[in-house]
């Protein structure tokens, strides 16, 4: 992303140091989040296929992938072609599963409420087990297996 790199180059070294420190403090146990378009839904088997934008936290380029979806997500509320925000969580049998998902095609208030719930779920998952931190933090380019 040349534009992002150019923007980084314009930041002062002092400010950049603060940003890196703040990121380490706030994102230490953060679960990766992404944005994409749903291509196919399998409500019965709790799976979906989506094309997501690049996910920097995992060093993933834009791609189309299948994901298992956790029970908290009501897949029946979504449709093929819908733009969504989603949060990933390391899974034992799969590389990652979708832990939460919010439509980008609902009114701002509903989207904001969904994103707040996603943030709260992220905090709950991080507090639930230290593994959620260990599974994501060390090397986001590799799948977490325990």
Phi, psi and omega in degrees: 000088183302322181298317180294320179294320179296319179296317179299321182295332179281341179289144176289152179301323180297311181296319181298322177298318177296318181298317180296318179297312180300320181296318179298321182289317186272333186257008185304318181248013183291140175270145182297141177237153180212177179225139181194186180240131179286126177263323182206144179239137172235084185299317183301318182261008178054053178223156173213163175241131177217157174255116183253154173289168178306141178244099185303319184301333180252001183057039178260135172281175174299133179198167177256129186217157170264140177226143167281145183244131181289158186302330182297336181273125177270091183300332181296342180277354182249166180219158178296135181093355182282139175273132185222154164262144178215157178240132181260152178224138177302138180237151183288312185273340179241169177288315180213149173236160177274117183271330179208154179209137180231136177288142173268358186251026175246169183295159187304319181297316180293320179295317179299318179296319179294316180294326176295317178297322178297317179297318178294321178294321178299315179295320180296316180297316180296322181285333184296323183205143175292338181299328180297327176285313183295326183288336185255319192291315193299306183213092185296349180280350181241153180284142179275124176231133182240000000 
